Amino acid sequence: MAENAAPTHQPPTDAPTRSTVRSLLRLKPYAYPIRWYLVGAVAAALVASGAVLVVPLVLGRIVDGPIGHHDQAALWPLIGLLLLLGAAEAGLFGLRRVLIARPLARVEATMRDDLYAKLQRLPVSFHDRWPSGQLLSRATSDMYTLRLFLAFPLVFLVVNTLTFLAGSVLMLTLDWRLGLIALVPAVPLILLCTHFESRYSAAARIAQDQNGDLATVLEESVLGIRILKSFGRQRTMARHFAERAELLRGTELRKAWMLADLWAVIVGLPELALGCALAVGSVLVAHDELSAGTLVAFLSTALALRWPVESLGWLLAYSNEAGTAADRLFDVLDTPEQAEPEPASVVSNGDGIRFTGVRFRYPDAPAGTPDLLRGIDLHIRRGETLALVGATGSGKTTLTALLPRLYEATAGTITLDGQDTAQLPLARLRELVSVAFEEPTLFSASVRENVLMGAPQAGPEQLERALATAQADFVHQLPQGVDTEVGEQGLSLSGGQRQRLALARAVVGSPEFLVLDDPLSALDVHTEALVERALREVLGDTTALVVAHRPSTVLLADRVAVLAGGRILATGTHQRLLETCPEYRELMSGESALEASVTR
């Protein structure tokens, strides 16, 4: 792969007009609550730097005074002053760290909390488009970069600039001729830094995006380790990881070369100017136009300004890193959320679930392709269970995802007891609708916490009832029973056990509306029969939409709807559709086809 290949996520389209300063200014709401800590840190560092600039004056006084006049008695107070200035510098720089360490940790936590909360509010379509590693890198490495910027570069950009200005004034005051010589490199350095900023910022953004791509590969490798080992594809994934790592390495090396070039000039030009000033100063001292003490004070001041000047490269580089990290943070925070309707008092009419003219296409669907759902009209009466069947890829799972608004319908309306779901607050809608997905997802938590995620207010009796309905009594055989941690993704359990816990999570709150996406696909025949028997009681008290692939699941329903070509092709009882709908007979082929021939 090419070393400069594009990352998964490019900078915004307005990147050429991007400004690091504008990007960093967007952090103001986070930095404002700790502004006085930052002011205190800047003040402490400024006073410490001021102490550093006083040292050359004391040295000049020593050379022209006690040394020049061989007055040993006058030397000791000045040496004591130097020690005092050194101690003050060390203490004040230590105070700066103490002042901002805890507040900045709080700022980092606040930014990370805001990012996490935003990710929870964003629609599923957003998460479909974004690799998880990109989001993880924003929540970890980018947050760390921003905290360090507020702790060091932000403070020292102010402190070093003011120190440099004060030192320049001091050098010009000591001798304006030498001062002008020493300050000549300032103009080319300003031009160079301006050029460096634009180039380094683009490279920093690419590196951070490539770091997110690398995190994605790593996460996929960890989560899919069983598949990789089963198929012996560890080397393939390792090669893929190495390619991504090599891309990142190339970008980081490019950044290092840019910084090295800048640093060479930043260090070299001032040293050259200082050498010229030393030569001219020596001539002036030889002609008695300048005292030796003044020359020592001037050179000491110039040396004291080496850190403010040489740190410029590091400060600029890190500020650009922080600016791109801020851009990446606000890439997510600026993403529009689903509009929340105003709460309205709508009287339920007991109409059940109704789809009217519902259309849907994925946002990234190729232009010119037809909608996945092309006008769904479907009514599930209150208290009824409807099975939804269709060929693979017909849109069954997508249709069920529209009900809790995991995706927003492109057109049409969906109502629950006469209430338009688009007008219901999401929190209220998801209290009404409970979902069990075909691919069960469990979290690194206990069995109890995973199941009660479906109804946090549920008590022990409801928990046990839900576990019994899902035939999940196996949890009582676990080391700590329902308090046993199931591990990441629940991979310490079998597929059937995970599916049963996901089903228990869906029914624990006795929801008014229930969506089950082929919830029994991972169960053995015996367990499936037991779950179906228990489910019939649950389904008798709710309005349910069940995605079904097998005849046994279809038989749980009062009616069946056949989805084909983006529309509902037919609805009716299982037996009626076997007799009248060839597509349904084909879907239910095998046992059902034989059953249909016998009944005829």
N, C-alpha and C positions, 0 to 999 in steps of 0.2 A: 504494500500500500504506500502511496505517496506520503512523504513526511508532512506535507502541508495540507493533507486532505481535510475537508470541511468537517466540523463536528456535527453531532446530531442536531443541536440547536444553535442556530446562528444568532448574532446580535440583532436587535430590532432593525427594521428597514431604514430607520433614520440614523443609523450608526455613524455615517460620515459627519453629521452635525452634532454628534454627541460631545458632551463636555464632562470631564471628570469632576469638575467643581460642582456642576449642576447635579450630577449623580450623587455626590457626597452630601450636598445640601438637603437631599431628601431624607437623610437620617436625622434631621433636626428634631422631629417629634420624639424620637427615642433618646436623643442626647439632652433635650431641654430639661427634663426632670433632674438631671445630675449636673446642670450647668455650673452650680457653685463649686462642686467638687472639681470640675474641669478648670474653672477659674483659679481655684486654690492650687491645683497641680501646676498650671502655667505660672502662677505667681512664685511658687516655691522654686521651679526650675529657672525662672528669670533671675531671682535673687542669687541662686547658686551660680548662674552664668555671670552675673555681675561681679560676684566674688572672684571668679576666674579672671575677669578683666582688670580687677584692682591689683592682682599679683604683679603684672608687668610694671605698674607704677611704683610699687614697693621695691622691685628689683632695680629699677632705674635710680630710685632714691638711695639704695644701698651702694650702688656703684659710684654715684657722684658724691655721696656723703661719707659714711664710715670707711669704705674702701679707699676712696680718693684722698681722704684726710687721715687715713690710718687711725681712725677713732673706734677702737674695739668696743668701748662702753656703749656707744650709740648703735652698735650692730645688733645686740641681743634683743632690744625691743622690736626691731624690725623683723627679726627672725621669728619672734613670738607672734607677730602679726601675720606672717606667712602661714604659720601653723594653724592659727585661728581661722584664717580664710579657707585653708584646706579642709579643716574639720566642719566649717559651716557649709562648704560645698557638698561634702559627703552626706551630712545630715539632711540638708534640704532636698537632695535628689532622692534620698530614702523616704522622706516625708511625702514626696510626690507620688511614689508608688503606693504608699499606705493610703493616701487620700482617694485614689481612684480604683484600687483593686476590687473592692466589694461592690461599689456602684456599677462598675462596668460589667461585672458578672451578672448583675440584675438586668442591665440593658440587653445583654446577649440572651438571657432567658426570656425577656419580653419579646424580642424579635423572633425567637424560635417559637414561642407560644403563638404569636400572631400568624406566623407562617403555617403552623400545624392547624390552627383553627380555620384558616383560609382553605387549606387543602380539604378539610372536612366539609366545608360549605360548597366547594366547587362541584359541578355536576360530574357524573360518571364519564361523560364524553371527554372532559378535560383529562382525566386519568387514563383514558384509552389512548390519547395522543402522546402523553409524556412518559418517557421511560422512567421507571422508579429510581434508577441510579441518579438521574439528573435532579430529582427532587431531594433525594437523600444528601447529595453533595451540597445542595443549597442550605439544608438544615444543619449541616455539620461544618464542613470546611469553610463555607462562605461566612457563616456566623462567626467562626473563630477569626477569620480575616478581618471582619468588621470590628470586632472587639479589640483586636490588637491595633487597628488603625486609630481608634479613639484613645487607646492607652498611650501609644508612642508617637506615630507620625503626626497626628493632629496637634498634640502638645508641642512637639519639637519643630514643626513647621512654623509655629508662632514664635517659640522661644529662640530658635536658631536664626530666624529672620531678624528679630529685634536685636539679638546679640551681635549679628553681623553688622547691622546698621550702627549700633553703638560702638563697636570695635573700629569701624571705618571712620567714624567721627573722631575717635580717640587717636587713630593713626594720623589723620590729617591735622589734628591739633598738635601732636608731637612734632611732626615735620610734614608740611603739605607736599613737598617734592617727593619724598619717599612714599607718602600716602597715595599719590597719583600713580606712581609706578606699581604699587602693590594692587591697586584697584583696576588696572587696565584690563585684566582677564574677565571682569564682570560682564562686559557687553557680549563677547562671544559665548560665554557660558549661558547667558539668558537665551540667546538664539538657539544654542544646541539643545537646551532643556525643552524648549518649545517643540522642536522637531522630534526629540526623543519621546515626549509625552504621547503624541498621536500614534507613533509606531508601537510603543510598548503596550499601550492600552489595548490595541487590537490583538496583539499576541497574548496578553493576559486573559482576554475573554475566550480566545480559542483554547488556551490551556485549561481554563476552568470548565469549559464545556467538555473537553476531552476527558477530564477527570471524572465528570459525571457519567460519560460513556463507559469508562473503565469500571466505575462503581456498579453500573448496570450489569456488565458482564460478570463481575464478581458475585453479585447478588443472585443472578440466574444460575451460576455454577453451584452456589451453596444450596439454593432451594431445589435445584434439579439434580443433586448429586446422585440420587438413586438411579435416575435415567442414564446419566453419564456413565456410571459404573456398569449398569446392566448392559448397555450397548458398547461398552469399551471405547467411549468417545472422550475420555479424559484428555488425550493428547490433542484432539481437535479443538476442544475448548481452551486448552492451555495455549495452543497456537493462536487462537482468536484473541485470548487475553494478552499474549505477548505482542501481537500486532497493535492492539490499542495502547499498550504500555509504551511501545516504540514510538507511536505517534506523539504521545504525551512527552516522552523523553526528547524527541526532536524539537517540539515547541519550547520546552523548558530550556534546552540548550540555545535555541535562538534568542530567547529572552536573556539568558546569561551573557551571550555575545553582545547584545545591545547594551546591557548594563555595564559590561566590561569596557566597551568602547567609551561610554559616557564617563565611567569612573577614571579611565586613563587620562581623559582631557581635564576632568574636574581636579584631579590630583596634580597632573603635570603642569598645567598653565600657572596655577598659583605658586608652585614650587619654583618655576622659572622666573616669575615676577619677583618672588622673595629673594632669589639669588641676585637679580639685578639690583634690588633695593639694598641688599647687603653690600654689594660692590660700590654703589654710589654713596651709601652711608659711610663706608670706610674712608672713601676719599674726602667726604665732608669732615669727618673726625680728624683726619690727617691735616686738613687745612684749618682746623679750629673753627669750623663753621657749625659744628654739631658736637655736643658733649657725648662722651662714651656712654654715660648713663642713659641719655635720651635714646641713643642707638639700641642699647640693650632693651629698654622699655618698648621701643618700636618693634624690634624683632620678636620679643616675647609676646606682644599683642598679636602680631601676625601669626605666630605659632598657635596662640590660643584660639585663633579663628579657623585653624585647620579643620577642627571637628565640625563646626557649622557649615563650612564649605564642602568638605568631603562627604558629609552625611546627606548632602543634597541628592545625590544619585539614589541612595537607598530610600530616602523619604519620597522622592518622586515615584520610584518603582512601586513602593508599597501603597502609596496613595492611588496609583492606577489600578493595582490589584484590588484595593478596597472599592474603588469606583465601579469596576466591573462586577464585583461581588454584590454591590448595592443594586446594580442593574439587574442581575440575576434574581435577587430577592424580589424586586418590584415587578419583574416579569410575571411572577406568580401573584403577588398582592394586587396588581392592577388588572388581573383577569376578571372580566365581568361575572357576576354571580347570577343565579336564577332569581328573577324578581319575586319577592315575597308579596302576596296580595294582602290587602288590609283585612283584618278579621271581620267577618260578617256573620250575622245570625241567620242561618238558613235552616228552615224547618225540613226535617227528613220526611220523605214521602214513602219510604219503604219500597222503593223501586228496584233495589239491588244494584247490580253493576250494568252499566249501559255504555257501549261504544257506538258512536255515531259519526260516520264518515271519517274515520281515523286514518290518517296517512302518516308515513314515517320514512325518512331516508337519513342515513348517517351523514354527518357534516363533511366527512372526507370521501364520500362516494364520488366516483368519476363523473364528470359532467356528461349529460346525455343518457345516463343509465336510468332505468325506471326506479320509482320508489320501491322500497322493500315491502311496505304495506300500502295498499292502493285504494283504500276506502273500506275500512272494516266497520260493519254494522253487526252488532252482537248484543244480546240482552241475556243477562244471567239473573233470574228472578231471586228475590229475597229468600234466603234459606236454601237455595238450590246449589248443587255441585255440578259444574260443567267441565267435561274433559275436552282439552284442545289437542287435536292430533294433526299431523302434517309431516311431509317429507323433511329430511334433514336440510336445513338452510331455508326453510319456508318462512321463518320469522316468528316461530312460536315463543322462544325465549324473549325476543325483542318485544313482542306484544305484552307479555306479562310484566316486563320491566317498565312499560309505560304507565301501568296502574299506580305504583308508588312514586312515579315521576323520577325514576333513575335516569330515564331519558325523557325529553319533552316531545310530545307529538308534533309533527310538522303541520298537521291540519286536523280539523275535527274536534270532537269533544268526548271526554270520558267522565261519567258521573257515577257517584256513589250515593244511592238513595236520593237522587235528584240534585246532589251538590256537585258542581263542576270541580274536578280535582285541580284544575289550573287556578281556581279561586280559593283553594284551601291552603293555609300555611303548611309548609312541609312537615313541621313537627306534628301537627294535628293529623295530617294525611297518613303519616307513618305510624301513628298510634292506631289508626283504623285498619291499616293494611299490614299484614304480616307475611313474610316471604321465606320460603325455603328453596335454595338454589340446588341445581343438579350437582354442581361442584361445591361441596361443603367447605366453608372456610372457618377454621377455629383459630383462636388466638393463644398466645403464651400466657395462659391463665388457668385457673381451676375449672373443673367440669361445671361447678355451680355458677361461676362467673360467666362462662360461655353460654350456658343455657339461659340464665336470667338476663342476658343482654337483650333478649326478646321482650322482657317485662321486668324492669329493675325493681318494681314495687311488689312483685309476686312473693308469696311466703313459702315456707317449706312444703306445705301440702300441695300447692300448685306445682312446685318443682317436681315432687314425687309423682304427681298425676301426669305431668308432661313426659317424664322419663318412662313411666309405664306405658303411655300411649305409643311412644316411639320404640318400645321394647328395648330400652337402654338400661335394663337392670344390671348389665355387666359392670356399670360404674361402681356398684357396691362391692365388687370384688377387687377394685383397684386399691393400692396401698393405703391411701387416705380417703377412700370413698369419693364422695362428690367434691371433696376439697383437694383431690389429686391434680397436680399440674399436668396438662396434656402436652406441653412442649410446643415449639414453634410449628404453626400450621396443623397442629394436632397429629403430627406424623408418628407419634408414639402409639397411635391407635390404628386399627385397620380401616380400610375405606368404608366398609359397612358401618363400623362403629361411629366414624365421623359423620356419616350421613344420618344416622339415627339421632345423634346429638343435635345436628342442625335442624332436624324435624322437631325435636323437643323444644328447641329455641323458638321455632315458629308458632307452636301451639300453646306455649306456657301461659301466655296472657289472655287466652280465650278470645282471640281477635274477632271483630265483626266481619272482616273480610280476609280471606286466606288465599295466598297464591303459592302453589306447590309446583315446582319445575322438575318433573320426573323424580320425585323424592325417594323412590325405592329402587333405583337402578342398580345400586351396589349391594343389594341384600340377596341372601340365598332364598330359595323358594319357601322354606319353612318359616323363616323370620318374616319374609314378605307377607305371608298369609296372616301371621299374628299381628303385624303392624296394620294391615288393611282392616282387620276385624276391629282393632281399637280405634282406627281412624274414622270408621263409620259413625261412631258416637260423636266424635269431634265435629265431623262434617255436618252432622244433623243440626248443630247449633250455630252454624256460620254460613256465609255465602262464599263459595270457593271456586277458584279457577285452577284446574289441575292440568299441567302438560303431561301427556301420556304417550308412551311408545309401545306399551305392552297391553294385551287384552285384560290382564288381571287388574291393572291400574284403571283402565277404562270402566271396568265394572263397578268402581267406586262411585261413578258419577250418575246423576239423574238423566243428563243429556250429554250429547257429544257434538262438537263443532269441528268441521274439517277445514283446515287452512291450506289453500293452494293458490298460486299465482298472485299472492298479495291480498287475497280476499277470502271471505268465508264462503266456501263452496256449498256446504250443506250443514244442517243441524238436525238432530233428532236423537232418538234412543239408539243404543248400540245395535239392537236387533233390527230396527227400522233401517238404519244406514247400511247394515250388511245386506239387506234385501234390495236397496234402491241406489246405492252409491258405489260404483265400481272402484273409484279411487280409495274409498274407505276399506273396501274388501281387500284391495291390494296392500294397503298399509297394515291391515290386521291379518295378513296371509298366514297360513299355517293352521293353527288351531281354529281360528275364527272362520277361515274359508271353509274348513271341513264342517264346522258347526252350521254355516249358512247353507251348505248343500244338503245337510241332513234335515234341516227345518223345512226345506222345500219339498 
